[in-house]
Amino acid sequence: MPGKSLTYPFSAVCGMEAAKDALKCAACSRNIRTVLIRGPSGTAKTVLCRSLGELTGKAAVNIPSNADAGRIFGSVDVGHLLDTGELRLENGLIAEADGGFAFVDDINLMDEKLAISLLDAVISGSLRTERDGISDVSDVDVTLVATMNPDEREMSEHLLDRFDICVVVSAQDDAESRKEILSRRLSFDDSGEEFSASYEADQEKERAAIADASEIIPLVEISEELRLIISELCERLGAEGIRGDYAVTNAAIALAALDRRDRVTRKDVERATAMCLVHRRKYDQPPPESPPPDEGDDDEPPDNGEEPDSTPPEEPPDNGDSDGQEKERDERPEGPLELPRLDDMMFEVGRQFRVIDYMGKGKIPRKSSGSRKGRRSEMECKGASGRQVSSRIPDGKTDDIALGATIRAAALSHKGRGSGDMRIEVRDSDIREKVRRVRSGCTVMFVVDASGSIGARRRMAAVKGAVLSMLKDSYVKRDRVGLMIFRKRSAEVLLPPTRSVEYGYKLLEDIPTGGRTPLSAALISAGEYMTSYSRAHPGERCFIVLMTDGRSNVASAEGEDPNKEARSIADSMSIPGTQWIVVNTGSGFRLFDSASELASHLGALYFDMEDLDADALSASVRSAADM
């Protein structure tokens, strides 16, 4: 078995070329400070990142995703305080990584405020500590390399944008690759020293390439034309601010330097775009058109849809041996700049439905409720089931003591107390409890009028697209989507809350329609179902999306006016932790806006389906719940 100090060699990791390129760019460029590698479990993300320290010979410090602010940024040196009575800063993990790399596995599970502070310190190169009576500012030179599994939890766009480079890795599916990975791993486990030695020549090549690139980078030039192309790409992709432009430029320069060239080519920009812009793309932006060919080419091809007669000469291999060849290649047009294939975020059921964030834009304010505010993805919890994010002074007795915070508080107030056998005296006022958070899910139940009223087919097409789009989007977020229809004299749960796209699609293929409109029965059934559901899933945010024109022609109680009964039921409808949303499916001139009136009685967000048609009705519940 390999010793604890042995690290799996960087060059021995099978495949993952994009991730390797990203890490080598960060290793040779001082302007690339943050790298994120996204992918499912078991794809060697952590193995590859940890191998970077041994490859470069620089410090490599691991920062646990559950580390608190004191451990990361530094806090009072308790031992020194108890021995001397003097306050002194004890360095945190960031300071320990100065001059090298800091690794964070599952950074998406880290408290977001803490993650932002960590990224700010790395990007700015300045570490500021303000805690426990200590104020300190120091310079740090750290490159942060992080990993995340999007199946666990997604990361906010605000946090993603702070990563210069973000690459996506996937599992090796073909049998040959899996066989090779297994063979290498077994060899490493059997004899780590011999296995590492067998890759030492490859390791030396990588070290030499990184060292040479570090020297070449200050000499690398990028033309004004390529800078303009980078800016246009960032603008078309909807990348906010200038971080995307800066990251692509620095990555392209690093890639050129790693190829031992002093000029950036369009190919470098293509590769840099794949690393630096995919995670910055705004999905409500249209896909960018390819930039025009180089203007330096005097002979424009005929605009007749046919290929030009002349065949361009074959390009020499890119071996970096001839400056003249590189100059000739750089001046020759290389064709349109192609972007990497990005997720489409479209789901088609009869027509396409684009995912839009409509939950927070309703026309009627929400009815106040006792539901918790804050982020959907996590909520504060009691007990030991959640992960610790901070500590605080408890309100009364607590069994969940934050030991480190308690000791620090006792040490800071120890001076002047009576002496005894113990070096430190902990009093009730020193006790700190852990603040824990646990993931909370989100469930959306569509309640759809499937009666034979006008617009039934339109409603069904829209709701199928909306439900399936949400299922696709919510699969990674671990959210659930369900469907209830009402027709004739009752309401029926057609699709229980689920995360399964396949299961949902099968049930949605053939929705029955026709009959009368039992709106009262729908309200009662939805209320009872979601009340029971919310009790069985404590802490989960729930939404009921009622798609109706607001008119009813079937009363639950004999002799009652159907519309008055529905409004009366809506007045009494209160489900803790559940938000109603009414989508008016009526069309044409409306003498009475029954759906809007029903929304008022429910305290619901209100939307007009005709307004939503402009964006092809679909939903992203996580966006509504996050905000």
N, C-alpha and C positions, 0 to 999 in steps of 0.2 A: 504494500500500500504506500502511496506517496506521502512524504512528510507534510506537516502542516504548512511549512513555508513555501512549498512548491505551488506554482501557479500554472494553470493550463496555458500553453503558448498561444499568443495572438494569431500567428500564422497557421496554427493547427486547427483553428475553428473552421469548420466546413461551410462553404458558401458565405452568405451574409455580406456580399461585396459592398453594398450600399452603406451598411453600418460601419464596415471597416474603413471605407473612404471618409465617412463623417468623423470618425475618431482620429484618423490620421490628419485630417484638416485641423481639428482642434489641437492636436499635439504639436503641430508646426506653426500655427498662427496665433499670435497673442491677441488678435482682434476677434477670435472666435472663443467665447467664454462658456457657452451653455449648449449642451447636446442632449437630446431626448431620443431614446429608442423605444418605440412602441411595438408591442406584439404579444401574442398569447403565451401562456406558461409553457416551459419546456423548449423554448427556441434559442437557448444559450445567450440571452441578452446579458445576463449578469456575468457569465463566464467571459464573454468578449470584453465587457467593460473592465473587469478586474484585471484582465491580462495587460491592459494598457500601462499600468504602473511598472510592471516588470520589463515591458518593451522599451519604455522611455527612461527607466532608471530614476523616475521622479517619485516624490511622496504620493501615496495613495491611501486616503482615509475614507472609511465607510461612515456614512451618516444614516442611522436608522430612521425610518419614516415616522416612528413614534417618539423620537427624541424631542425634549422640550427646549425652550429658548435658551435656558441657561447652559445646557450641554452643548448646543450648537454655537452660540455666540460668546459664551463665557459668563462666569458668575463669581461670586465672592469665594475666595480660597478659605474654606471653613477651618482646615487644619491650622493654617497660618494665623487666622483670627483667634483661635483658641489658645495657641501658643504664645502669641505676642500681643494680642489685643488690637492689632492693626488690620485695616481693610486692605486687601490686595486682590487683584483680578487673577482668577484662574482661567487660563486659556481654554476656549471651546474647540470644537472639532474643526471649525473653519480655520482658525489660527494654526492648528496642527497640520492642516493641508497646505499651508502657504508654500508657494513654489511648485505645487504639484496638482494632483487631482482629488476632488471630492466626489464620492459616489453615493447616490441615493437610489435604492431600489424601491419601486412602487411609490414614486413621489406623488402620484395622484391620491394616495391614501394619507398623505401628510396634511395637517391643518393648513388651509389655503393662505391665511395671513402669515403663518410661519414660512411657508414655501415662498411667498412673495418677498418677504424680508431676506430670505436666504439668497434668492436670485438677485435681488437688488445689491446685496453686499458683493456678490461675485462679479456682477456686471460693472458696478462702479469701482471695484477694487478698494473699497473703503469699508472697514468694519467698525461700526459704532455700537458701544455697549452702554446702556443706561439701565442699571438695575441694582438693587440692594445697596444703594448709597454710593455706587461706583459709576463714574462717568469717564469713558475712555474712547478714543478714536485712533485707529491704526490702519496702515495700508496692508492689503492682502493681495496676493497674486495667485488666484485659484481658477482652475477650469472645472466646471461642474458637469458631470456626466450622470444622467438619470435614466431610469427605466420605468415603464408603466405597462400594466396589462389593462387595456380598455374594457375587458370583460368585467373587471372589478368595479371600476367607476371612471367616468369620463372626467376630463379636465376642462375648466372654463377657458373660453377664448382669451380672456385677459391674461391668464397664466401661460397658456400655450405660446402667446405672442412673444414672451420673454425668452423663449429658446431660439437661439440663432439657427440651429439645425434640428430637424425632427425627421427621423427615418422610420419606416414601418418594416418590420421583419415578419416572416411567416414560417410555419413549420415546413420541413422538408417532407413532401408527400411521396416522391418517387422511391421505389424500393432500393435502387442503387445508392442514392444519397443517404438513406436511413442506414443501410448496411455499412457504408463508409464511416458515418458518425459513430455507430456502435463499435466498430472495430477500433477506431482511434480512442474512444473512451475506455474500452477494456484494456488497451495497451497502456494508457496513462495510469489506470488503477493498478495494473500489474507491476509496472516499474516506471514511476514518474520521472526519475533521473534519465533513464535511457530514452524514454519517449521525448522528453524535452531536448535532449542532445541531438536527436535525429532531426529536429526542426531548427537547430541553432543557425544553420546557414541561411535559412529563410528569414529567421529573426534578424540576423545581421543585415540582410538586404533591406528589411523594413526600417531598421534603425538608421541605416545610412540614408535612405530616402527621406526620412523625417528630418534628420540632421541637415542634409543638403537643402531641403525645402525651407527650413528655418533661416538659412543664410540667403537664399534666393528671393524670398518674399519681398524684402524692401526694394528689390530691383524690378519686380514684375510690373508691367504697364498694362492698363486696360483702356481701350479706345473710347472716345466720346460716343461713338455710334453704339457700342455695346452697353455703355452706361445708359443711354437713352432707351435701348431695348429693355434693359432691366427695369427701368422706371415705368415703362409702358406695361410690362407684364404685371408688375405689382399693382398698378392702377386698375387694370382690367380684372384682376383676380379679387379686387376689393380689399387688398391688404392695407390696413389702417396705419397711419404714421409712416415713419421712414425706416423702421427696424428691418422690414423685409428687404428693402433696397440695399441697405448696409450689409445685411447678412449674405445675400446673394453675391454681392461684389466681393466680400472677403472670402467666401467659399470658392468662388471662381478663381481668385488669385491664388489661394492655397492649392487648388487642384492643378493649376498651371505649374506652380513651383514643385509639386510632387512629381510632375512629369519632366522636371528639369528644364522648363521653358521660362522665358522672361516676358512673354506676351500672352494675354488671355485670348482665347478663341471662342467662337460661338458654341463649340462643343462643351467647353468649360462652363459656359453660362447655362446650357441645357442641363448639365449634371448638377450644377449648383441650384438651379430652380427646383429640381426634384427633391433636393434636401432641405431647402429653406422656405418654400412657398406653399407646399401642399397643406401644411397645418395652419396657414394664415388665410387660406381661401375662404371667402364668404359664399355660402352656397346659394344665396339669392342673387348672385352675380351671373350674368350669362357667360358661357365658356369663351375664353379669349380667342381671337383670331390669330393666326400665325403672323408674325411680323413680316413686312415686305422684304424681298431679297436685298442684298447689299446694293447700295446705290453706286458703289464703285465699279459695278459691272456695266460697261458702256453699251453692250449689245443686249437689248431686252428681248426675251423670247416672244414669239408671235402669240397674240391673244386669240387663238382659235381653238383652244382646248386640245391641240395635238402636241405631241412631244417634239422638241426641236430636232433638226436633222443631225446636228453635230453631237458627237459623243464626247463628254469631258474626259480628259486624260485620267488614267488611274492614279489614285493618291498613293504616295510612298508610305510605307509603314511609319507609325508614330514612335520612333525609337529615340528621339532627342539627340541624334548624333550630328545632325547638320543644321546649323543656324540658317543657312540659305534655304534649305528645304522648308524649314518652319516658317520663314518669312513668306515664301511662295504660297504655302498652304493657307496662311492666315489671310492673304490678300485675295485668294480665290473664293468666290461665293460658295457657301456650304449648304445652301438650300434653306427652306423655312425652318425656323426654330420650333421644334415640337415640344409641347408640354407633356409631362407624365400623365397617364390615365388616372383621373380622379374619380372618387365615388360620385355616382350620378344623383343620389338623393331623390330619385323619382320612382313612383310605383304606379303601374298602369292597371286599371280595371275599367275597360271600356274607353277610357281616356286617361291622360296623365294628370296626377295631382301632386303639386309641388308642396313640400313641407314648409309651412309658414308659421310664424309665431303670432297667433291671434288671441291667445287666452288673456293677455294683459291689456287689450285694447277695447274692452267693452264700453257701451254707452251708458250703462247704469251702474252706480257704485255697488260694491258688495255689501250684503247684510252683515253686520258685525257678528262674530262668532267666537267661540272659545278656542279656536284652533291655534296652534303654535305658529308664530311667524319665523321667518328665516329661511335658510337654504333647505330645499327639498331633500337633498341627498343625505343630510345628516341631521340628527336632533340630539339634544342633551338627554342623557339617561341616568338613572340611578342604578346602583349595584355594580358588579364587576364584569358585566357583559360587554360594555363598550370599550373603546380605546381611549387612553388618557391624552388630553390635549393641553391641559394646564392645571393649575391648582388655585385654591381660594380659601378664605377663612370660612369655616362651616357655620351654618345657621343652626346651632344646637349640636347634639351629639352626632358623631359620624363613625362608621366602621371602615370607611374607605380612605385611610390616611395616606397622604402623600409624604412619604418618609423624608425624601431629600429636601423638599420645601420646608417641612417642619424643623429639620435640623438646622437649616440655614436661618430660619426665623429665630430659633432658640439661641444660635450662636451670636446673631446680631444684637440680641437683647441680654446676653449673658453677663456682660460687664456690670459689676456692682452687686451681683447676687451673692448669697452666702456660699462659702466654699464647702466642699464635701469630698467624698471619695470619687464622685463622678466628675468628669471633665466638663460636662454640659448638663444643664438642668432644663428639662422641658416642662413648661407650664401649659395650662389650658389655653392661654392666649397665643401660644406658639403653634398650636395644632393647625395643620392645613389639610384639606381634603382634596381628592382628585376630582377634576372635572372631566367627565367622560362623554363621548359622543358615539352614537350608533347610527348606522345607515337606515334611512327611512325611505320606503318605496313610494310609488305614485300609481294610482289606478284611475282609469277613465272609463266610465260606463256610458255608452251612447244609447239613448232612449229615442227611438225613431218611430214616427208615424208611418205605419205600413198600410193604412187604410186605402180605400179606393178613391180618395180625394184627388183633386187636380194636383199634378206635380209629383205623384208617387214614384214614377220611374226616375224622375230627376233626383228626388231625395235618395233613392236607393243607390243610384250610380255615385252620387256624391259621398254618401256614407261609406260605401264599400271602399272607395279610394282613400277616404280619410282614415278608416280603421286600419287598413292594410299599410298605409304610409306610417301610421303611428306604431304599428307592430314592428315594422322594419326599423324605425328609429329607436323604439323603446327596448328592442332585444338586448342591446349592449347595456342600456341603463338599468336593466332589471325592473322595468315598469310593466304594468299589466293593462290590457285593453279588453273591454267587454262590449256586448251589444244586446240590447233588449228592444223588441218591437212590440207595438200595440196596434190591434186591429179587431174588428168584430166587437166582442164584449170584454176582452181581457188583454193582459200584457204577458209576454213570454220572453224568458231569457234565452236567446238564441246562441249567444257566445259568452260563456262564463269568463271572467277576467283571466286572461292568459298572456304568456309571452311568446307563444309558438306561432310563427308566421304560417307554417304549413297547416296546422290545425285550424287556424283562423280562416285561411283561404278556403279550405274545404267546406266549412260551415257557411261561408258567405257566398258561395257560388250560386245558390238558389234560395233567395229569400222570398217567402210567400207574401203576396200583397192582395188588397181588396177588402171589402167590407166596410163597416162603420168605424167611427173614431172615438174610442173610449179613453179620453184624456184623463179623466179622474182615476180610472183604474191604473193607468200608466204611472201617475204621480204616486199613488198609494203603493204600488208594487215596487217602483224604484226606491221609494223611501224606506220600505221595509227591508228590501234586499241590501241596500247600501248601509243601513244601520247595523244589520247583522254582520255584514262584511267588515265594516270599520271596527267593530268590537273584536272580531277574530284576527284583525291585523292592526294592532295598536301602533300608533305613530305614523301610519301610512296616510299620505295626502290623497284625498279622493275628489274626483270631479264627476258630475253628471251632466252630459251634453244632451239637452232635450231638443230634438229637431222636430218642429211642429209649426203650423200656421196659427196656433193658439185657439182654434175653434174645436168644439166637441159636440157630438150629437147623440152620445150615450151616457146616461147618468148611472152612477153606482147605486144610488138609493132611488127607489121607485117614486115617481112624482116630482123629483127635483129637476130644476133647470140645469142642463148639463154644463153650460158655461159658468154659471154662478157657482155651481158645486165645485168645479175645477179651481176657480179663484179662491174659494173658501178653503179648500184643501191646501192650496199653495201658501196661504197665510199661516197655516199651522205647521208647515213643513220645516223642520229644523233638524239637521243631521250634523252632530259635532264633527269637525274636521273635514266637512264635505262642501264643495262649492258648486252651485248650480250655474249652468251656462245655457242660455236659450238661443237657438238659431232659428230665425223666422224663415220657413220654407215657402211662405205664400208668395204669389207673384201678381203683377198687374196693379191696378189702382185699388187702394185699400181705404174704404170708408171708415172702418174701425180697425185699428192695429191691435188685434187681440193678442198676438204673441208678445208685443212690447208690454202690454198691460199685465200679462201673465208673468213676465220677467220681473216686473215691479213687485208683484205679490211674493215671488220667490226670493227677492233680493239677489237676482242673478245678473251675470254679465249678459249683454244682449248684442246679437249680430244679425244683420240682414244677409240672407243667402245670396241675394243678387249682388251685394257689395263683395261678398267673398268669392263670387264666381270669377272676378277679375284676377284673382290669385289662385284659381282652381282649388277650391276648399280642401284643406288638409290641416293637420295639426301637429304641434310639437309640445306635448304636455310638459315635458321637462323644462322647457323655456318658461312657461307660465309659472310653474311651481318654483323654479329657481329665483324668479323675480317677484 
